[in-house]
Amino acid sequence: MKFFAVNGTRPIRLSEETRKFAFESLNHKYGKDTWNTPAVSMDDYDNFESLTPLQKYDAMIAKISSTAPIRICEGEKISGAATLGIAIRHTIPATFNGDTLYSSISHLTIDFETVLKKGVNFIQKQAEEALKKYKGTEKEMFIQSCLHCIGCIRTWHNRYLQQLENKSQYKANYENLKNVPFEPAKNFYEAVQSIWFTFAFVRLCGNWPGIGRIDWLLGDYLEKDLADGTLTLDEAREILAHFFIKGCEWIRGEECGSGDAQHYQNIVLGGIDEDGKDTTNQVTYLVLDILEELGISDFPTTVRINKNTDNKLLKRVAEVIRLGGGVIAVYNEDLIIESLVEYGYGLKDARKFANDGCWEVQIPGKTFFMYIPFDSLQILQGETLANYNNDISFTDFKALYDKFIRDLKSTVENLITTRNTNSFICTGVPTRDWNWKPNIPCTVVSLFEQGCIEKGASYLEGGPIYNIFSPHIGGLPDTANSLYAIKKLVFDEQKVSFSELMNILKNNWEGYEQLRQYALNKYAYFGNDNDEVDMIAKNIINDFSDICDNASSYSAYNTPAGISTFGRQLEWSPHRMATPYGKKAHDILSGNFSPTPGTDKEGATAIIKSYCKADLKRTVSGAALDIKLLPSAVNGENGIEAIISLITGFVALGGHFMQLDIADAELLKEAQLHPENYQNLSVRVSGWNARFVTLNKEWQDMIIAQTGNEF
Amino acid sequence: MRVADIQRFCMRDGPGIRTTVFLKGCPLRCAWCHNPETQSNKRELLYYETKCIGCGACGVCNQNAHEFSDYHTIQRDLCIGCGKCVTECPTGALEIIGKDYTIQELLKIIEKDRAFYGKNGGVTLSGGEPFMQSEEAFLLLEQCKKKGIHTAVETCGYFSSDILSRAVPATDLFLWDIKDTDSQRHKDYTGVSNERIINNLILADSLGAKTRIRCILINGLNSKEQHYKNVAGIVSRLKYCEGVEFIPYHSYGGAKTVALGEIYLGSDKWIPSKGQIDEAKKYLQNKGITVL
């Protein structure tokens, strides 16, 4: 049993049984089993077709909870399993005449705090109160559905209890599951079971919630048990390890585009609580122990770092990062909390931030979140420069920049307006197959989002306390580089006239290799700590954020800015023409807010400097920086120190979110050739990790091209 | 100061993250030199054949140093190092090594990564031999120290011992090269004998200099127990030495030598095996010496 590491060896702390359980889960044992029962069927339901969408939904959840296979893994310490295969496809796993009916919900972290501390029974009481309030109104149906779904959780819970009850080896599981998640958890073991069972049920129904701040949720329970002497730290680590291992139950090891592990079950560690006190506790370190030993990448983890973060925590984080796999990323919580408060969140809520299961910042258990991605480079090429029409000319750089911002503004305004009309506000016909509209029922996640029951409105009907549509700008470094190259080539050095350059670009640099090489090599682009180009990126972000912030006048939802591509540079590449900075048409360009591959020549510190020059408080939703370091760059004791210094520098300079991955292009190429030897080699793709061999070739090549920050 | 290169985000030239300034000029002429472009204190033209697309942009040369027949050749004796061709070359196939900076300019560059230095990281002067430009090196080191930036110097140790009275207080850590402990071999392969280097090291230590000893390991030349024994003997006389680091010979210097239009004297046979590296480390560890 070897748990793969790119760099170094993984320590052993867990029991042999737990390690075996992990090994089997990571090697697809349960993921493959899941496909034996893809979904439940509604075909035998009388008059199913005549039901309203919500009635259909309720019937589906009832069928799932009463008939989905129960799975108890050998030796498992916590129980509950999402055993229906179609759930892995982000769909409610119930079919009628062979078709699924509803897509499900992701991009949220649900309210585990209420589940742990008050129990699902408390939520039921809330719903019963709401029922009195909304009796006879159109909201009554939704509240009835809430009560119905809580009943379904009870059904599923009873089925597990029955399975566990008479088996002596699962006596502890039975006792531990009896009260939770309905009653408040009394100790650490119950708390872990409570979160897991709730999470597993929500997933069973097809949803992909994030976990959020697991150490903050569990820390007090562990501290009390340790003080009482009812649990040892080693026992606690075993229990928590089972949480992580069970989280691998959807791994099927098959190639599927962006990897087989992208289920948004992200975890956030560390940081301050709502009163400003550091939350780091023993659970924080146990999670790091588990990640270090098992290399499980299915819970992408982000650690909240601030200027006062303890060096002990930084060192442990660096040690786990160094093993490779990109399992741990970092948030600069100083900047993020400030950013949220400036945007209008209350300080206490701001301090509670976690993410949507990727890296976009949100307040867990209170937020509806969607983002609207778009490609700024296509705006520059297709609008401002009208795909390199040689009639287009600008007299100076400012005129060019201003026109681009006007084009950006109209695009973003259009996107927001379209989303508003197509989504919740009106009942207009949606133009996208991603059907976010009120007749998509989503009661199960609504139970765990504050505001829904109180307002009598589901997660998709504006129920949560905060409702976010975040426009995300993509291709930002490519746009800044393009504008900068035009500035240098045409206006500053007059190497070529505006219309000549348009012609050259239209013809994909054909016949102008010398000029292309000049543009590519002579200027320092975004990621090299060159103020001139970095300021263009900074200005675009400021103008873009203004556009987003001003949208509140015509949008019913909040529209904070964000910067991302999430790998979309692949799907955008066929639509992109040659760039003024020397890239050819259809090249795969920058990811998130990271430099374009091949243009960063000054190393990781210069990349962080370029990135941090932007005022990232403005990108409230987030701005991800991906850095890949070679294993040789972080060897030895000095390697740990180097990783720590990159993180502390990133925080001091005002970064937002950074994923440091240790990867070796040669190793990745080897894994492409011999996937059988690298089943558990994971890489950080964006907000998620992927087992490298389950990415398709296109994605693999993109990761390889991004790899290798030599020094 | 005449600089060959400045590299940020260095993790090999002292503790933490460092900015390394490679200076031009060296009194040694090591056959295995890893940075041959730093030996001469003159501005030199490097030509990387693999990057050349044969566009002829370098034809702007006033000296007619670039010739194109079947392929691109450079008449090095005509080159005055003006860099005109480098400005025009679109691919970076041509490069001038040797740019002059003022102390203020260098400080500005060094300060760029200030946020990443932490307590231990900082600046390393390397080369070449930094003390070939001693006066400027002192000024730069002193200014860095004044700004709270950790200073390290990688030195071959071959200089007038007067240097040390000012160098030691300005340098937080010396990365002190001992290429070979056999005096004759040292002379044969570096052009100078090693007595001065070792005497300077011991003098520096007596002045309180903190050192890390760097030993290049070359298969067939100094991969010998007698050499390890001699190194151990020298280190045992040092009070402030943090340990010894073995640097295995590599032939990357070859490409740069060829780019300089010179003949590379190194050989792949010189690359030590992992076993040899471990043996050398083990020998010193058994003598109670820290191996870094």
Interface residues (C-beta under 8 A of the other chain):
Chain A: E513 Q514 L515 R516 Q517 Y518 L520 N521 K522 D529 E602 G603 A604 T605 A606 I608 K609 A633 V634 N638 G639 E641 A642 I644 S645 L646 T648 G649 A652 L653 N709 F711
Chain B: Q7 R8 F9 C10 M11 R12 P15 G16 I17 I53 C55 A57 P90 T91 G92 K112 D113 A115 F116 Y117 G118 N120 G121
